[in-house]
Amino acid sequence: MSIHKTKKADLMAKYKRIFEIGLIFSLVLLIAAFKFFPDIKTKELEEKKPPTIINIEDILPTQQNRKPPPPPKPPIPIEAPSSEVLEDIEIGDTQIDVTEKILAPPPPPVEDRKIVEEENIYFIAAEEMPEPIGGIAEIQKKIVYPEIAKRAGVEGKVYVLAFVNEQGKVTDAKIMKGIGAGCDEAALDAVKKTKFKPGKQRGKPVKVQVWVHVNFKLQ
């Protein structure tokens, strides 16, 4: 009786085909691995080096040699003054008496101070005010019209504050309102040269300050 193999039982017939399919699949996997994972590298085994041993030695502190200080300079010889030039000087008694008191000058008497203060006081108003003897016309007579004011055509009134003492004399005067061009100075000069009737308070002559107006008018 002869033995026959069936096609299903014949493995050698399919071996070649299965090998080709497996080879193609392996190539596809290899190509895909290189394409999608190109940076994969094999790790190299590093050789382990033996640890380096450092020997630390004690360092002794260094000593610096200090230079000795230079010797001092010899002093410069100074000639002593001749005994012939020296003379005996007598010193007098310079003792100071600490217990001695220095007296300050005595203050001026109170009465003297009152007199000085009263001399500088001028009343602003009095029962009888000072008046120029001869009236305002007397002051106008003493006016010297300045040439510069005439040429410039300056006119107006100059107001002067006069300080009249108990004798009716003008001790001082100052401009309260002026017009310039030399008229103010001319008004002061005329007022100071005028004699006044002194002001009175309770029938007694007193010092009073009074306003005087001087008129400047071209004719």
Phi, psi and omega per residue, in radians:
M1 nan 2.248 -3.081
S2 -1.603 2.530 -3.127
I3 -1.758 2.277 3.125
H4 -2.109 2.364 3.078
K5 -1.529 2.384 3.073
T6 -1.449 2.858 -3.133
K7 -1.142 -0.578 3.121
K8 -1.214 -0.577 -3.106
A9 -1.493 -0.205 -3.113
D10 -1.455 1.612 -3.098
L11 -1.276 -0.544 -3.102
M12 -1.126 -0.469 3.133
A13 -1.198 -0.540 -3.126
K14 -1.652 -0.180 -3.049
Y15 -1.091 -0.758 -3.098
K16 -1.108 -0.715 -3.111
R17 -1.201 -0.718 3.138
I18 -1.148 -0.647 3.128
F19 -1.130 -0.743 3.140
E20 -1.118 -0.734 3.138
I21 -1.117 -0.746 3.132
G22 -1.124 -0.663 3.129
L23 -1.146 -0.773 3.123
I24 -1.091 -0.696 -3.127
F25 -1.161 -0.654 3.119
S26 -1.161 -0.714 3.120
L27 -1.119 -0.707 3.129
V28 -1.084 -0.754 3.123
L29 -1.116 -0.677 -3.131
L30 -1.161 -0.775 3.117
I31 -1.105 -0.720 3.135
A32 -1.130 -0.624 3.139
A33 -1.159 -0.741 3.115
F34 -1.203 -0.545 -3.091
K35 -1.329 -0.774 -3.043
F36 -1.619 -0.302 3.125
F37 -2.295 1.195 -3.090
P38 -1.374 -0.339 -3.009
D39 -1.592 0.045 -3.117
I40 -1.297 2.119 -3.129
K41 -2.179 2.678 3.091
T42 -1.373 2.411 3.127
K43 -1.365 2.308 3.104
E44 -1.552 2.425 3.117
L45 -1.362 2.116 3.141
E46 -1.483 2.391 3.097
E47 -1.339 2.234 3.116
K48 -1.368 2.074 3.127
K49 -1.546 2.581 3.107
P50 -1.198 2.469 -3.128
P51 -1.068 2.468 -3.136
T52 -1.425 2.259 -3.122
I53 -1.752 2.159 -3.134
I54 -1.864 2.170 3.114
N55 -1.601 2.141 3.136
I56 -1.780 2.108 3.141
E57 -1.805 2.545 3.080
D58 -1.217 2.213 -3.131
I59 -1.738 2.156 3.135
L60 -1.340 2.446 3.119
P61 -1.128 2.400 -3.135
T62 -1.415 2.485 3.106
Q63 -1.838 2.238 3.116
Q64 -1.605 2.349 3.114
N65 -1.417 1.953 3.129
R66 -1.433 2.352 3.115
K67 -1.333 2.405 3.101
P68 -1.162 2.550 -3.138
P69 -1.098 2.588 -3.137
P70 -1.135 2.602 3.133
P71 -1.137 2.539 3.138
P72 -1.108 2.575 3.132
K73 -1.209 2.505 3.114
P74 -1.157 2.432 -3.135
P75 -1.119 2.551 3.122
I76 -1.341 2.190 -3.126
P77 -1.179 2.313 3.105
I78 -1.980 2.234 -3.124
E79 -1.242 2.312 3.099
A80 -1.319 2.486 3.130
P81 -1.106 2.564 -3.117
S82 -1.177 2.467 3.139
S83 -1.193 -0.322 -3.140
E84 -1.251 -0.541 -3.087
V85 -1.335 -0.578 -3.084
L86 -1.187 2.412 3.102
E87 -2.200 2.717 3.090
D88 -1.316 2.199 3.127
I89 -1.954 2.167 3.138
E90 -1.555 2.245 3.126
I91 -1.860 2.160 -3.101
G92 -1.333 -3.084 -3.130
D93 -1.300 2.013 -3.101
T94 -1.922 0.350 -3.137
Q95 -1.234 2.392 -3.129
I96 -1.951 2.299 3.118
D97 -1.458 1.823 -3.102
V98 -1.223 -0.488 -3.087
T99 -1.304 -0.223 -3.108
E100 -1.282 2.245 -3.109
K101 -1.661 2.426 3.089
I102 -1.645 2.044 -3.075
L103 -1.516 2.306 3.075
A104 -1.367 2.658 3.119
P105 -1.097 2.506 -3.114
P106 -1.161 2.545 3.115
P107 -1.176 2.679 3.131
P108 -1.119 2.642 3.126
P109 -1.034 2.630 -3.120
V110 -1.098 -0.618 -3.125
E111 -1.128 -0.706 3.134
D112 -1.106 -0.693 3.133
R113 -1.157 -0.665 3.107
K114 -1.113 -0.662 3.138
I115 -1.127 -0.742 3.140
V116 -1.106 -0.737 3.141
E117 -1.155 -0.701 -3.121
E118 -1.184 -0.496 -3.134
E119 -1.163 -0.492 -3.088
N120 -1.661 0.051 -3.120
I121 -1.655 2.174 3.063
Y122 -2.090 2.246 3.113
F123 -1.198 2.504 3.051
I124 -1.387 -0.586 3.122
A125 -2.480 2.629 3.117
A126 -2.494 2.912 3.122
E127 -1.065 -0.687 3.055
E128 -2.143 1.987 -3.111
M129 -1.397 2.632 3.098
P130 -1.118 2.546 3.106
E131 -2.359 2.441 3.090
P132 -1.156 2.328 3.113
I133 -1.192 2.107 -3.047
G134 1.697 -0.041 3.091
G135 1.375 -3.022 -3.134
I136 -1.103 -0.492 -3.136
A137 -1.060 -0.555 3.125
E138 -1.146 -0.647 3.094
I139 -1.221 -0.702 -3.121
Q140 -1.092 -0.539 3.132
K141 -1.159 -0.541 -3.092
K142 -1.483 -0.048 -3.127
I143 -1.294 2.281 3.006
V144 -1.924 1.888 -3.075
Y145 -1.173 2.112 -3.123
P146 -1.111 2.448 -3.139
E147 -1.108 -0.660 -3.125
I148 -1.143 -0.594 3.100
A149 -1.237 -0.626 3.100
K150 -1.124 -0.803 -3.114
R151 -1.138 -0.627 -3.128
A152 -1.484 -0.130 -3.136
G153 1.209 0.607 -3.108
V154 -1.435 2.229 3.081
E155 -2.368 2.817 3.082
G156 2.537 -2.980 -3.112
K157 -1.975 2.413 3.065
V158 -1.915 2.201 -3.125
Y159 -1.751 2.163 -3.069
V160 -2.075 2.397 3.024
L161 -1.751 1.976 -3.091
A162 -1.824 2.421 3.102
F163 -1.827 1.906 -3.047
V164 -1.870 2.230 -3.138
N165 -1.517 -2.974 -3.074
E166 -1.178 -0.402 3.134
Q167 -1.555 -0.020 -3.141
G168 1.472 0.256 3.131
K169 -1.675 2.448 3.102
V170 -1.433 1.894 -3.131
T171 -1.449 -0.459 3.139
D172 -2.788 2.763 3.107
A173 -2.726 2.601 3.107
K174 -2.562 2.648 -3.103
I175 -1.352 2.236 3.053
M176 -1.745 -0.533 3.070
K177 -2.701 2.122 -3.072
G178 -2.126 3.076 3.128
I179 -2.143 -0.089 3.076
G180 1.355 -2.903 3.119
A181 1.048 0.517 3.109
G182 1.496 -0.095 -3.122
C183 -1.234 -0.583 -3.125
D184 -1.112 -0.788 3.137
E185 -1.138 -0.675 3.126
A186 -1.132 -0.660 3.123
A187 -1.183 -0.740 3.098
L188 -1.048 -0.769 -3.119
D189 -1.103 -0.702 -3.122
A190 -1.197 -0.699 -3.131
V191 -1.169 -0.728 -3.118
K192 -1.159 -0.477 -3.131
K193 -1.473 -0.131 -3.069
T194 -1.600 2.390 3.076
K195 -1.535 2.359 -3.091
F196 -1.954 2.716 2.928
K197 -1.427 2.096 -3.024
P198 -1.129 2.654 3.064
G199 -1.333 2.732 -3.094
K200 -2.309 2.533 3.056
Q201 -2.296 2.033 -3.068
R202 1.024 0.660 3.097
G203 1.368 0.088 -3.110
K204 -2.005 2.301 3.118
P205 -1.057 2.352 3.137
V206 -2.373 2.903 3.088
K207 -1.439 2.278 -3.092
V208 -2.421 2.517 2.996
Q209 -1.763 2.344 -3.025
V210 -2.383 2.534 3.104
W211 -1.502 2.402 3.089
V212 -2.310 2.298 3.080
H213 -1.885 2.347 3.140
V214 -1.994 2.228 -3.053
N215 -1.712 2.272 3.061
F216 -1.990 2.041 -3.103
K217 -2.504 2.233 3.131
L218 -1.391 2.456 3.130
Q219 -1.746 nan nan
